Amino acid sequence: MSGNHKKRAFDPLRFFTRLKRSIRKRVLFRKFGEAWNAPKEALQNRSYESYDAYLEHQKAKLETHDFADYDVAFRTALRERLAALEISWPGRTVLCLAARIGTEVKAFLDLGCFAIGIDLNPGEENRYVVHGDFHDLQYAPNSIDVVYTNSLDHAFDIDRIAKEILKVLKPEGLLIVEAVQGRDQGVNPGFFESFFWKNIDELVRVFENAGFKVTRRTAITHPWPGEQICFGGTAIPVSSRAQRSEVEGLRRKSPDV
Ligand SMILES: C[S@@+](CC[C@H](N)C(=O)[O-])C[C@H]1O[C@@H](n2cnc3c(N)ncnc32)[C@H](O)[C@@H]1O
């Protein structure tokens, strides 16, 4: 065969894995449907019969997707934009909320941080992420320098999550939220999202009402169009030129996992 149109050989394992995922998605769709509370309001929640139903739905995403390519591309994109913040990263303690297989954890490790993630479903033998619910964090009050999350669209109770983050962050610690654009900005929630906004401003307001202060807002394009919003962080020193080159060195040395 000539040119770039080589046919991929039939791989029965790949075929059955994809078939199984697609059947599982259909079953989940039948069970959870597409019903939202207050769909016209600034903030909306998916309707669940109970908290257990929410947990079951949220835990199911891992088994219905393949995240291998995402893991490489998002790790690189996030590492680059975190490095651009010019924060003194080495040695910072970082907690990543709803971190799935740990892609964002790896980005922070690349920068020299002590980082760990929590997720309802981290899969088996995950070196980067432990089991946890972001509505009930298992970490000590005032113990963490930086909390990162890009998963607030998977919240059940956003106010409770904001309180939990406030509890575990050190005073003047840094919260980094990455959020996809809202419905009025042209994005609609997917099948696994449980919480959504019309505009990112509405999400920011939730955190301001909980006591956080915005220190920076930056547009992002990967893995989706949205914003990176930094809250607080005034206790975290800005990196010096020497520390920045140290971070460069760490990034070059980071293993490919
Ligand atoms: C869109 S994925 C994002 C994963 C990860 N942040 C990334 O970018 O690779 C959302 C994740 O939120 C997790 N999740 C949903 N509800 C959660 C909860 N209450 N507590 C912790 N994790 C939750 C899901 O298991 C899923 O892994």
PDBQT file of the ligand as one rigid body, heavy atoms in Angstrom, charges set to zero:
ROOT
HETATM    1  C1  LIG A 301     -12.526  15.036  33.648  1.00  0.00    +0.000 C 
HETATM    2  S1  LIG A 301     -11.816  13.903  34.764  1.00  0.00    +0.000 S 
HETATM    3  C2  LIG A 301     -10.353  14.832  35.083  1.00  0.00    +0.000 C 
HETATM    4  C3  LIG A 301      -9.208  14.013  35.490  1.00  0.00    +0.000 C 
HETATM    5  C4  LIG A 301      -7.868  14.716  35.663  1.00  0.00    +0.000 C 
HETATM    6  N1  LIG A 301      -7.991  15.931  36.413  1.00  0.00    +0.000 N 
HETATM    7  C5  LIG A 301      -7.171  14.931  34.351  1.00  0.00    +0.000 C 
HETATM    8  O1  LIG A 301      -7.182  16.053  33.826  1.00  0.00    +0.000 OA
HETATM    9  O2  LIG A 301      -6.615  13.962  33.838  1.00  0.00    +0.000 OA
HETATM   10  C6  LIG A 301     -12.768  14.048  36.221  1.00  0.00    +0.000 C 
HETATM   11  C7  LIG A 301     -12.321  13.147  37.344  1.00  0.00    +0.000 C 
HETATM   12  O3  LIG A 301     -13.045  13.522  38.499  1.00  0.00    +0.000 OA
HETATM   13  C8  LIG A 301     -13.168  12.376  39.315  1.00  0.00    +0.000 C 
HETATM   14  N2  LIG A 301     -14.186  12.699  40.315  1.00  0.00    +0.000 N 
HETATM   15  C9  LIG A 301     -15.498  12.917  40.105  1.00  0.00    +0.000 A 
HETATM   16  N3  LIG A 301     -16.104  13.231  41.265  1.00  0.00    +0.000 NA
HETATM   17  C10 LIG A 301     -15.156  13.208  42.231  1.00  0.00    +0.000 A 
HETATM   18  C11 LIG A 301     -15.176  13.422  43.633  1.00  0.00    +0.000 A 
HETATM   19  N4  LIG A 301     -16.306  13.690  44.295  1.00  0.00    +0.000 N 
HETATM   20  N5  LIG A 301     -14.014  13.349  44.320  1.00  0.00    +0.000 NA
HETATM   21  C12 LIG A 301     -12.853  13.013  43.676  1.00  0.00    +0.000 A 
HETATM   22  N6  LIG A 301     -12.790  12.770  42.350  1.00  0.00    +0.000 NA
HETATM   23  C13 LIG A 301     -13.927  12.866  41.635  1.00  0.00    +0.000 A 
HETATM   24  C14 LIG A 301     -13.517  11.285  38.322  1.00  0.00    +0.000 C 
HETATM   25  O4  LIG A 301     -13.280  10.006  38.867  1.00  0.00    +0.000 OA
HETATM   26  C15 LIG A 301     -12.580  11.652  37.151  1.00  0.00    +0.000 C 
HETATM   27  O5  LIG A 301     -11.375  10.953  37.259  1.00  0.00    +0.000 OA
ENDROOT
TORSDOF 0
